[in-house]
Amino acid sequence: CPAPQPCTAPGGCYMSDPRYSLHAHNGESLVNSEVTVFDSDVEAQQVKLIYRQAPVAIIAALILAALVTASLWPVSGHHHLLFWLGTHLVLAVLRLVLVYQYNRAPEENQQQSRWMLLFFVGNFLAGITWGCLGLLFSFDWPVEYQTLALVSLAGVLAGAISSYAVNLSVYIAFMVP
């Protein structure tokens, strides 16, 4: 390839100059050629990282749910709180089983997109469960209990950023509900 020459054209040099066009050394155009950007490798690494970080995030969220339940016990209906905590417990166990199955799967099976879909669904359900805390919320509670509920939700969402932001759709599935 010849070295680029300084631009001396009156209107400036643009991509129409053949010296600066997107062509390979053999003259073949690179614009219309199929260039693979290793999307499957990036997705496989995202899945691997999400499943590696998931156990700590799932257990931390379960511990926080238990602490919130114990803290709201004096002001909220006990059967509602127990149902909410029980839902967290069931989802946490199912999600940890999913992580276990992923880790035991052969390397070639770990690269299937179903793992990301299953994790997405589990995260969405966990997000819905956390969102249900708003159904228990009451403005009749003393302000410290209201603050506790809101700060707990904000904290679990903030903690989820470090664990699930590897894949934006997984984080949004947790955050939006």
C-alpha positions as CSV (number, residue, x, y, z in Angstrom):
1,C,0.0,0.0,0.0
2,P,1.3,3.4,-0.8
3,A,1.8,5.8,2.1
4,P,-1.0,8.3,2.4
5,Q,-0.4,11.7,0.8
6,P,-1.4,15.0,2.3
7,C,-4.8,16.2,1.1
8,T,-4.5,19.0,-1.5
9,A,-8.0,18.8,-3.0
10,P,-10.0,22.1,-2.8
11,G,-13.0,20.5,-1.0
12,G,-10.9,18.3,1.2
13,C,-10.2,14.6,0.9
14,Y,-13.0,12.1,1.6
15,M,-13.6,8.4,1.4
16,S,-14.0,8.7,-2.3
17,D,-10.2,8.9,-2.6
18,P,-9.2,5.3,-3.6
19,R,-6.2,5.5,-1.3
20,Y,-8.4,5.7,1.7
21,S,-11.2,3.3,0.7
22,L,-12.0,0.1,2.6
23,H,-10.2,-2.4,0.4
24,A,-8.0,-5.3,1.1
25,H,-4.4,-5.5,-0.3
26,N,-5.8,-7.6,-3.2
27,G,-8.3,-4.9,-4.1
28,E,-11.3,-6.8,-2.8
29,S,-13.8,-4.6,-1.1
30,L,-14.2,-5.0,2.7
31,V,-17.4,-3.1,3.0
32,N,-19.7,-5.9,1.6
33,S,-17.6,-8.8,2.8
34,E,-18.9,-10.8,5.7
35,V,-16.7,-10.0,8.7
36,T,-17.3,-12.0,11.9
37,V,-16.9,-10.1,15.1
38,F,-16.7,-13.1,17.4
39,D,-20.2,-12.5,18.8
40,S,-20.5,-16.1,20.0
41,D,-17.2,-15.8,21.9
42,V,-18.3,-12.6,23.6
43,E,-21.7,-14.1,24.5
44,A,-20.1,-17.3,25.8
45,Q,-17.8,-15.2,28.0
46,Q,-20.7,-13.1,29.3
47,V,-22.6,-16.3,30.2
48,K,-19.6,-17.7,31.9
49,L,-19.0,-14.5,33.9
50,I,-22.7,-14.2,34.9
51,Y,-22.8,-17.8,36.1
52,R,-19.5,-17.4,38.0
53,Q,-20.8,-14.3,39.9
54,A,-24.4,-15.5,40.4
55,P,-24.0,-17.6,43.6
56,V,-22.8,-14.7,45.7
57,A,-25.5,-12.4,44.3
58,I,-28.3,-14.9,44.8
59,I,-27.2,-15.7,48.4
60,A,-26.7,-12.1,49.3
61,A,-30.2,-11.2,47.9
62,L,-31.7,-14.1,50.0
63,I,-29.9,-12.9,53.1
64,L,-31.2,-9.3,52.5
65,A,-34.7,-10.6,52.0
66,A,-34.5,-12.5,55.3
67,L,-33.3,-9.3,57.0
68,V,-36.0,-7.2,55.4
69,T,-38.6,-9.8,56.5
70,A,-37.4,-9.7,60.1
71,S,-37.2,-5.9,60.1
72,L,-40.7,-5.4,58.7
73,W,-42.2,-8.1,61.0
74,P,-43.7,-5.6,63.5
75,V,-45.5,-3.5,60.9
76,S,-46.5,-5.8,58.1
77,G,-48.8,-8.8,57.8
78,H,-46.9,-11.9,58.8
79,H,-48.4,-14.2,56.2
80,H,-47.6,-11.8,53.4
81,L,-44.0,-11.4,54.6
82,L,-43.6,-15.2,55.0
83,F,-45.0,-15.8,51.5
84,W,-42.6,-13.1,50.1
85,L,-39.6,-14.6,51.8
86,G,-40.7,-18.1,50.8
87,T,-40.9,-17.1,47.2
88,H,-37.3,-15.7,47.5
89,L,-36.2,-19.0,49.0
90,V,-37.7,-21.1,46.3
91,L,-36.3,-18.9,43.5
92,A,-32.9,-18.8,45.1
93,V,-32.8,-22.6,45.3
94,L,-33.9,-23.0,41.7
95,R,-31.4,-20.4,40.5
96,L,-28.6,-22.1,42.4
97,V,-29.5,-25.4,40.9
98,L,-29.3,-23.8,37.5
99,V,-25.9,-22.5,38.3
100,Y,-24.9,-26.0,39.5
101,Q,-26.2,-27.5,36.3
102,Y,-24.4,-25.0,34.2
103,N,-21.1,-25.6,35.9
104,R,-21.5,-29.4,35.5
105,A,-22.4,-29.1,31.8
106,P,-19.7,-30.0,29.2
107,E,-17.9,-26.9,27.8
108,E,-19.6,-27.3,24.4
109,N,-23.0,-27.3,26.1
110,Q,-22.2,-24.2,28.1
111,Q,-22.0,-22.2,24.9
112,Q,-25.7,-22.7,24.1
113,S,-27.9,-19.7,24.2
114,R,-30.4,-21.5,26.4
115,W,-28.2,-20.8,29.5
116,M,-28.6,-17.1,29.0
117,L,-32.3,-17.4,28.5
118,L,-32.7,-19.5,31.6
119,F,-30.7,-17.1,33.7
120,F,-32.7,-14.2,32.2
121,V,-36.0,-15.8,33.2
122,G,-34.7,-16.5,36.8
123,N,-33.5,-12.9,37.1
124,F,-36.8,-11.6,35.8
125,L,-38.7,-13.7,38.4
126,A,-36.4,-12.6,41.2
127,G,-36.9,-8.9,40.1
128,I,-40.7,-9.4,40.2
129,T,-40.4,-10.9,43.7
130,W,-38.3,-7.9,44.9
131,G,-40.8,-5.6,43.2
132,C,-43.6,-7.2,45.3
133,L,-42.1,-5.6,48.3
134,G,-44.0,-2.5,47.1
135,L,-47.2,-4.4,47.5
136,L,-46.4,-4.9,51.2
137,F,-45.4,-1.2,51.6
138,S,-47.7,1.1,53.5
139,F,-47.5,4.8,54.1
140,D,-49.0,4.1,57.5
141,W,-45.7,2.5,58.6
142,P,-43.4,4.7,60.7
143,V,-40.9,6.5,58.6
144,E,-38.0,4.3,59.6
145,Y,-39.7,1.2,58.2
146,Q,-40.6,3.0,55.0
147,T,-37.0,4.1,54.6
148,L,-35.8,0.5,55.3
149,A,-38.0,-0.9,52.6
150,L,-36.9,1.7,50.0
151,V,-33.2,1.5,50.9
152,S,-33.3,-2.3,50.7
153,L,-34.8,-2.1,47.2
154,A,-32.2,0.5,46.2
155,G,-29.4,-1.6,47.7
156,V,-30.4,-4.8,46.0
157,L,-30.6,-3.0,42.6
158,A,-27.2,-1.4,43.2
159,G,-25.7,-4.7,44.1
160,A,-27.1,-6.3,41.0
161,I,-25.2,-3.9,38.8
162,S,-21.8,-5.5,39.6
163,S,-23.2,-9.0,39.2
164,Y,-25.6,-8.7,36.2
165,A,-24.4,-5.7,34.2
166,V,-22.2,-8.0,32.1
167,N,-25.4,-8.5,30.0
168,L,-27.7,-5.5,30.0
169,S,-30.8,-7.5,29.3
170,V,-30.2,-9.6,32.3
171,Y,-29.8,-6.6,34.5
172,I,-32.8,-4.9,33.1
173,A,-34.9,-8.0,33.7
174,F,-34.0,-7.8,37.3
175,M,-34.3,-4.1,37.7
176,V,-37.5,-3.2,35.8
177,P,-40.2,-5.3,37.6
